[in-house]
Amino acid sequence: MATVTAQPTPNPAAYKFTIQGHTFDGPKTIGSAAEASGTPFEPLFALPGVKSVFATADFVTITKDAAADWGGIIDSATEALSSAF
């Protein structure tokens, strides 16, 4: 299980999740649950309000839709990423 640290970004619709000890091969944007199917990012799209996922270097940025609240996403996303990596 990886250690995941969540941090706000200047964009209120995006949150950064740094995954200690893991790096991604290159930038990758996943814009739907269908694109995430079968990947470690699939559980993120089950969270209400997750709009897209961007993975690069040692972090993942999750973008939510405007109506969603980060309070319902951050802990679950941190747990999902920690388990996946």
Secondary structure, 3 states (H helix, E strand, C coil): CCCEEEEECCCCCEEEEEECCCCCCCCEEECCHHHHCCCCCHHHHHCCCEEEEEEECCEEEEEECCCCCHHHCHHHHHHHHHHHC
